């Protein structure tokens, strides 16, 4: 496939299908990250191919998102949903399918950006067979996650080994917050290159909407005190902490509290069972009449829920970044979050929201009440939250930082191969900003041909 003047790059997200409907089982922050980064990089002049594992025989093999950005679904193992802890067995087939696709298309990817540890394993195999620049984003760290679980899955030692290997052997690891970099250095390895580039959010979609207007559209009363949760049903997301906090809240005793839980679940699956557990808990703490389970929402209606809420709560046990906090703040909604991982970077206490210790329902209740009880202060938080996101967390800004990192690594690899003096092919006319990228492409194709 010819992409005149565009350098093809691959993003690998084995279990997080960038073309999946967000909020379905196992579709969350990683899917959003890869899809948004991919589309924004295409706008900067790259040819972006995003690879994932095909989980449904009826899904198209290729989804074209924009002229230079597409999702490619590779067959590796059964074309059905497989839990992350069971997927490692199929990764050799994934690598094989990737190489087959690459040679069939006649495309060589000199740079591959992997997401999550399973993709990291695939990236490390590909690095052995071809001279690629390998970049990795963790999205979740086994070294942190396993500290808070009593029974580690059988795959745990493999995961920890791969997470260490990718940090030491990738050309660069992209950490989404200073806290994640700290965890990598303290818990994984002192070696390896780490660059901090945060996640972003879609500022055209997540934006300020007047609270009254949002409530009118969603048929919420003006006097409701709305506490919002957005995310997957997973015990590690801490929904239980939030439910118990709401049961302890002053707003509950005044009768105005509304707990709104947004997120999809499939009956009989892992997240379906967690939803049932949370529904039972809601009944047992006496919140059944004040709680709404909204289900899965499209990204078009989600901003209305953020805007309608008085406070958005992110009670995760651990979160390397926490996209929900950024989305809520972009809509001007104060956030109460666990003081863990990237949430300590995205939420500024007393300025854009409050932090509380994970799994401490009393601390969460106190924080929620502080925001609900002080309308004047809450209004100030709303303004500061929206400003912070606009200034620091646009996908366009994230993509520019990633693009500069990619170009730097590709330029370095050319210098390593002593091809840096090669002229550009005459047939390619490019704007100056893309000349460096094309020079890389020229040198790479010569390297591969020789």
DOZA-842756 format. One record per residue (C-alpha): y, z, x; residue number from 1; residue in three letters. Coordinates in steps of 0.02 Angstrom, whole numbers. Last residue first. Layout:
BEGIN
R       y       z       x  seq  type
R       Y       Z       X  NUM   ALA
...
***
This chain:
BEGIN
R       y       z       x  seq  type
R    -188      57    1002  450   UNK
R    -166      35     815  449   UNK
R    -146     220     779  448   UNK
R     -16     242     915  447   UNK
R      74      86     859  446   UNK
R      76     146     679  445   UNK
R     142     315     738  444   UNK
R     281     241     842  443   UNK
R     344     134     699  442   UNK
R     331     276     573  441   UNK
R     425     395     687  440   UNK
R     560     266     710  439   UNK
R     564     253     522  438   UNK
R     599     439     503  437   UNK
R     736     433     635  436   UNK
R     818     286     550  435   UNK
R     819     375     383  434   UNK
R     989     456     402  433   UNK
R    1060     294     471  432   UNK
R    1026     196     312  431   UNK
R     880      79     339  430   UNK
R     848    -103     373  429   UNK
R     667    -132     421  428   UNK
R     620    -309     475  427   UNK
R     685    -286     651  426   UNK
R     552    -154     695  425   UNK
R     642       0     765  424   UNK
R     651      13     953  423   UNK
R     526     121    1049  422   UNK
R     598     248    1171  421   UNK
R     517     401    1090  420   UNK
R     341     336    1117  419   UNK
R     301     460    1255  418   UNK
R     160     538    1151  417   UNK
R     243     708    1164  416   UNK
R     408     625    1122  415   UNK
R     328     553     967  414   UNK
R     260     724     919  413   UNK
R     434     798     941  412   UNK
R     511     667     826  411   UNK
R     377     703     696  410   UNK
R     409     890     707  409   UNK
R     599     868     693  408   UNK
R     582     747     549  407   UNK
R     467     866     455  406   UNK
R     583    1015     483  405   UNK
R     734     914     425  404   UNK
R     639     861     268  403   UNK
R     589    1041     233  402   UNK
R     770    1099     243  401   UNK
R     830     953     136  400   UNK
R     690     988      11  399   UNK
R     743    1170      -9  398   UNK
R     924    1118     -42  397   UNK
R     870     992    -173  396   UNK
R     753    1121    -250  395   UNK
R     906    1235    -276  394   UNK
R     886    1415    -220  393   UNK
R    1032    1484    -120  392   UNK
R    1204    1454    -198  391   UNK
R    1150    1417    -377  390   UNK
R    1026    1561    -372  389   UNK
R    1153    1689    -313  388   UNK
R    1283    1630    -440  387   UNK
R    1164    1650    -587  386   UNK
R    1117    1827    -535  385   UNK
R    1299    1878    -504  384   UNK
R    1351    1825    -680  383   UNK
R    1205    1910    -766  382   UNK
R    1227    2069    -662  381   UNK
R    1409    2080    -718  380   UNK
R    1356    2064    -900  379   UNK
R    1224    2199    -873  378   UNK
R    1359    2315    -804  377   UNK
R    1462    2296    -963  376   UNK
R    1309    2311   -1077  375   UNK
R    1250    2474    -999  374   UNK
R    1102    2542   -1098  373   UNK
R     983    2394   -1083  372   UNK
R    1006    2381    -894  371   UNK
R     976    2566    -860  370   UNK
R     835    2568    -987  369   UNK
R     736    2434    -893  368   UNK
R     756    2530    -729  367   UNK
R     699    2696    -807  366   UNK
R     549    2613    -891  365   UNK
R     501    2525    -727  364   UNK
R     505    2692    -634  363   UNK
R     396    2770    -771  362   UNK
R     273    2624    -766  361   UNK
R     242    2640    -579  360   UNK
R     114    2501    -547  359   UNK
R     227    2421    -415  358   UNK
R     375    2529    -354  357   UNK
R     537    2478    -440  356   UNK
R     674    2350    -400  355   UNK
R     834    2320    -498  354   UNK
R     939    2171    -552  353   UNK
R    1061    2043    -484  352   UNK
R    1183    2158    -394  351   UNK
R    1115    2337    -410  350   UNK
R     959    2286    -312  349   UNK
R     964    2107    -244  348   UNK
R     816    2011    -315  347   UNK
R     756    1861    -213  346   UNK
R     719    1948     -47  345   UNK
R     634    2107    -111  344   UNK
R     541    1995    -234  343   UNK
R     473    1903     -82  342   UNK
R     347    2038     -43  341   UNK
R     352    2197    -147  340   UNK
R     485    2302    -234  339   UNK
R     414    2264    -406  338   UNK
R     542    2177    -517  337   UNK
R     677    2213    -646  336   UNK
R     777    2054    -667  335   UNK
R     949    2021    -743  334   UNK
R     958    1859    -845  333   UNK
R    1091    1731    -800  332   UNK
R     983    1578    -831  331   UNK
R     969    1551    -642  330   UNK
R     921    1736    -632  329   UNK
R     772    1706    -747  328   UNK
R     714    1554    -649  327   UNK
R     732    1648    -483  326   UNK
R     633    1799    -544  325   UNK
R     499    1683    -615  324   UNK
R     480    1597    -446  323   UNK
R     414    1755    -362  322   UNK
R     406    1736    -172  321   UNK
R     253    1810     -87  320   UNK
R     217    1914    -244  319   UNK
R     114    2074    -245  318   UNK
R      68    2203    -377  317   UNK
R     172    2098    -497  316   UNK
R     292    2186    -619  315   UNK
R     415    2040    -643  314   UNK
R     523    2098    -790  313   UNK
R     659    1991    -871  312   UNK
R     803    2087    -950  311   UNK
R     916    2063   -1099  310   UNK
R     819    1909   -1151  309   UNK
R     891    1762   -1250  308   UNK
R     936    1665   -1092  307   UNK
R     760    1681   -1020  306   UNK
R     683    1629   -1186  305   UNK
R     801    1480   -1200  304   UNK
R     761    1427   -1021  303   UNK
R     574    1418   -1068  302   UNK
R     601    1286   -1203  301   UNK
R     612    1134   -1087  300   UNK
R     487    1200    -961  299   UNK
R     352    1190   -1094  298   UNK
R     288    1355   -1160  297   UNK
R     115    1433   -1161  296   UNK
R      86    1578   -1279  295   UNK
R     225    1673   -1370  294   UNK
R     139    1842   -1379  293   UNK
R     268    1946   -1473  292   UNK
R     274    2136   -1460  291   UNK
R     375    2257   -1569  290   UNK
R     249    2280   -1709  289   UNK
R     101    2305   -1590  288   UNK
R     195    2427   -1478  287   UNK
R     100    2587   -1523  286   UNK
R      23    2624   -1352  285   UNK
R    -152    2579   -1416  284   UNK
R     -96    2417   -1497  283   UNK
R     -10    2349   -1340  282   UNK
R    -164    2403   -1239  281   UNK
R    -279    2302   -1352  280   UNK
R    -167    2148   -1332  279   UNK
R    -166    2175   -1143  278   UNK
R    -358    2177   -1137  277   UNK
R    -366    2020   -1245  276   UNK
R    -243    1934   -1127  275   UNK
R    -349    1984    -978  274   UNK
R    -504    1910   -1060  273   UNK
R    -412    1746   -1091  272   UNK
R    -352    1744    -910  271   UNK
R    -532    1753    -846  270   UNK
R    -593    1626    -974  269   UNK
R    -671    1659   -1145  268   UNK
R    -516    1608   -1244  267   UNK
R    -393    1504   -1141  266   UNK
R    -227    1585   -1094  265   UNK
R     -47    1530   -1086  264   UNK
R     106    1633   -1042  263   UNK
R     260    1711   -1121  262   UNK
R     261    1895   -1170  261   UNK
R     410    1955   -1273  260   UNK
R     431    2144   -1290  259   UNK
R     562    2182   -1423  258   UNK
R     645    2353   -1421  257   UNK
R     768    2395   -1560  256   UNK
R     677    2548   -1632  255   UNK
R     784    2682   -1551  254   UNK
R     625    2764   -1483  253   UNK
R     573    2599   -1406  252   UNK
R     744    2577   -1324  251   UNK
R     719    2743   -1233  250   UNK
R     572    2664   -1139  249   UNK
R     404    2751   -1118  248   UNK
R     306    2623   -1221  247   UNK
R     404    2485   -1134  246   UNK
R     348    2554    -965  245   UNK
R     165    2557   -1024  244   UNK
R     177    2373   -1074  243   UNK
R     262    2329    -908  242   UNK
R     132    2418    -802  241   UNK
R      -7    2331    -899  240   UNK
R      76    2162    -865  239   UNK
R      52    2196    -678  238   UNK
R      31    2016    -617  237   UNK
R    -122    2074    -519  236   UNK
R    -218    2098    -682  235   UNK
R    -198    1912    -721  234   UNK
R    -126    1834    -877  233   UNK
R      -8    1706    -802  232   UNK
R     180    1714    -808  231   UNK
R     338    1757    -904  230   UNK
R     378    1934    -961  229   UNK
R     534    1971   -1065  228   UNK
R     617    2131   -1128  227   UNK
R     728    2094   -1277  226   UNK
R     840    2228   -1352  225   UNK
R     855    2160   -1528  224   UNK
R    1029    2182   -1608  223   UNK
R    1071    1997   -1608  222   UNK
R     909    1958   -1701  221   UNK
R     787    1833   -1630  220   UNK
R     765    1667   -1722  219   UNK
R     729    1565   -1563  218   UNK
R     877    1448   -1592  217   UNK
R     990    1591   -1644  216   UNK
R     935    1695   -1496  215   UNK
R     978    1555   -1372  214   UNK
R    1151    1533   -1452  213   UNK
R    1187    1720   -1446  212   UNK
R    1135    1729   -1263  211   UNK
R    1250    1585   -1212  210   UNK
R    1151    1464   -1102  209   UNK
R    1168    1475    -913  208   UNK
R    1049    1362    -819  207   UNK
R     865    1335    -786  206   UNK
R     840    1150    -825  205   UNK
R     973    1065    -719  204   UNK
R     953    1206    -591  203   UNK
R     770    1165    -562  202   UNK
R     715    1310    -452  201   UNK
R     689    1337    -268  200   UNK
R     566    1414    -147  199   UNK
R     634    1485      15  198   UNK
R     625    1406     189  197   UNK
R     587    1529     329  196   UNK
R     511    1444     482  195   UNK
R     357    1516     570  194   UNK
R     279    1449     732  193   UNK
R     115    1523     790  192   UNK
R      57    1682     875  191   UNK
R      87    1865     827  190   UNK
R     -55    1853     702  189   UNK
R    -111    1906     527  188   UNK
R     -55    2079     471  187   UNK
R     106    2120     562  186   UNK
R     168    1944     601  185   UNK
R     115    1868     436  184   UNK
R     179    2018     337  183   UNK
R     349    2004     423  182   UNK
R     356    1818     386  181   UNK
R     319    1857     203  180   UNK
R     460    1985     199  179   UNK
R     583    1859     275  178   UNK
R     546    1746     126  177   UNK
R     463    1579      84  176   UNK
R     367    1561     247  175   UNK
R     338    1384     307  174   UNK
R     205    1381     443  173   UNK
R     229    1258     586  172   UNK
R     128    1145     699  171   UNK
R     -29    1226     627  170   UNK
R    -146    1309     752  169   UNK
R    -101    1495     758  168   UNK
R     -46    1517     578  167   UNK
R    -186    1402     517  166   UNK
R    -318    1501     613  165   UNK
R    -261    1670     545  164   UNK
R    -265    1611     364  163   UNK
R    -434    1528     397  162   UNK
R    -509    1691     464  161   UNK
R    -441    1793     318  160   UNK
R    -511    1667     192  159   UNK
R    -682    1666     272  158   UNK
R    -689    1857     276  157   UNK
R    -636    1865      91  156   UNK
R    -760    1736      19  155   UNK
R    -880    1871     -40  154   UNK
R    -743    1942    -152  153   UNK
R    -664    2108    -102  152   UNK
R    -703    2251    -219  151   UNK
R    -569    2388    -219  150   UNK
R    -417    2275    -226  149   UNK
R    -243    2322    -161  148   UNK
R    -266    2288      25  147   UNK
R    -356    2126     -17  146   UNK
R    -196    2043     -78  145   UNK
R     -96    2079      80  144   UNK
R    -217    2009     209  143   UNK
R    -270    1876      84  142   UNK
R     -93    1808      80  141   UNK
R     -27    1709     -68  140   UNK
R      82    1553     -78  139   UNK
R      25    1514     103  138   UNK
R     136    1366     151  137   UNK
R      70    1256     292  136   UNK
R     132    1116     404  135   UNK
R      14    1005     506  134   UNK
R      81     864     614  133   UNK
R     -62     741     627  132   UNK
R    -161     666     771  131   UNK
R    -323     626     683  130   UNK
R    -500     697     672  129   UNK
R    -467     878     719  128   UNK
R    -304     887     620  127   UNK
R    -400     830     465  126   UNK
R    -517     979     481  125   UNK
R    -368    1098     500  124   UNK
R    -285    1021     346  123   UNK
R    -442    1048     241  122   UNK
R    -448    1231     293  121   UNK
R    -262    1247     252  120   UNK
R    -297    1170      81  119   UNK
R    -413    1316      46  118   UNK
R    -283    1438     117  117   UNK
R    -141    1394      -2  116   UNK
R     -29    1239      14  115   UNK
R     -48    1106     150  114   UNK
R      92     995     217  113   UNK
R      21     841     306  112   UNK
R     118     733     429  111   UNK
R      63     572     515  110   UNK
R     -11     511     351  109   UNK
R     -97     345     378  108   UNK
R    -104     223     235  107   UNK
R    -226      77     226  106   UNK
R    -256     120      45  105   UNK
R    -447     118      66  104   UNK
R    -429     210     234  103   UNK
R    -326     351     159  102   UNK
R    -432     365       3  101   UNK
R    -591     383     107  100   UNK
R    -509     512     220   99   UNK
R    -454     615      67   98   UNK
R    -627     599     -15   97   UNK
R    -710     665     144   96   UNK
R    -587     810     155   95   UNK
R    -621     854     -28   94   UNK
R    -809     842      -1   93   UNK
R    -792     968     143   92   UNK
R    -687    1076      23   91   UNK
R    -824    1091    -110   90   UNK
R    -903    1253     -47   89   UNK
R    -728    1331     -35   88   UNK
R    -700    1319    -222   87   UNK
R    -791    1475    -282   86   UNK
R    -652    1601    -247   85   UNK
R    -523    1484    -321   84   UNK
R    -613    1473    -488   83   UNK
R    -685    1303    -531   82   UNK
R    -620    1200    -679   81   UNK
R    -718    1040    -707   80   UNK
R    -748     874    -622   79   UNK
R    -897     942    -525   78   UNK
R    -885     936    -334   77   UNK
R    -743     850    -244   76   UNK
R    -667     703    -339   75   UNK
R    -489     675    -278   74   UNK
R    -338     679    -393   73   UNK
R    -187     589    -321   72   UNK
R     -16     648    -381   71   UNK
R     128     527    -354   70   UNK
R     302     514    -277   69   UNK
R     391     356    -221   68   UNK
R     430     266    -385   67   UNK
R     433     430    -484   66   UNK
R     296     541    -556   65   UNK
R     152     417    -538   64   UNK
R     -11     503    -589   63   UNK
R    -168     441    -500   62   UNK
R    -350     478    -542   61   UNK
R    -308     488    -728   60   UNK
R    -380     643    -814   59   UNK
R    -531     611    -926   58   UNK
R    -658     670    -796   57   UNK
R    -569     840    -787   56   UNK
R    -546     952    -636   55   UNK
R    -494     824    -504   54   UNK
R    -448     913    -343   53   UNK
R    -269     892    -280   52   UNK
R    -173     775    -166   51   UNK
R      15     745    -172   50   UNK
R      73     579     -99   49   UNK
R     257     571     -52   48   UNK
R     342     415      18   47   UNK
R     496     491     101   46   UNK
R     678     439      74   45   UNK
R     769     597      21   44   UNK
R     733     565    -164   43   UNK
R     547     567    -121   42   UNK
R     573     739     -42   41   UNK
R     644     803    -208   40   UNK
R     493     739    -305   39   UNK
R     370     818    -185   38   UNK
R     463     983    -174   37   UNK
R     467     994    -363   36   UNK
R     281     951    -382   35   UNK
R     223    1064    -240   34   UNK
R     327    1215    -294   33   UNK
R     288    1199    -480   32   UNK
R     101    1189    -448   31   UNK
R     112    1338    -329   30   UNK
R     210    1443    -454   29   UNK
R      84    1429    -595   28   UNK
R     -68    1333    -652   27   UNK
R    -225    1438    -632   26   UNK
R    -263    1425    -819   25   UNK
R    -124    1330    -906   24   UNK
R      54    1393    -880   23   UNK
R     121    1232    -806   22   UNK
R      40    1075    -875   21   UNK
R     -46     995    -727   20   UNK
R      32     853    -625   19   UNK
R      54     959    -468   18   UNK
R    -129    1012    -482   17   UNK
R    -142    1183    -398   16   UNK
R    -324    1196    -339   15   UNK
R    -320    1080    -187   14   UNK
R    -132    1074    -156   13   UNK
R    -113     949     -13   12   UNK
R      55     868      21   11   UNK
R      40     703     111   10   UNK
R     176     604     200    9   UNK
R     214     417     196    8   UNK
R     367     362     297    7   UNK
R     472     242     198    6   UNK
R     547      83     272    5   UNK
R     445     -32     164    4   UNK
R     316      64      65    3   UNK
R     166     -51      77    2   UNK
R       0       0       0    1   UNK
***
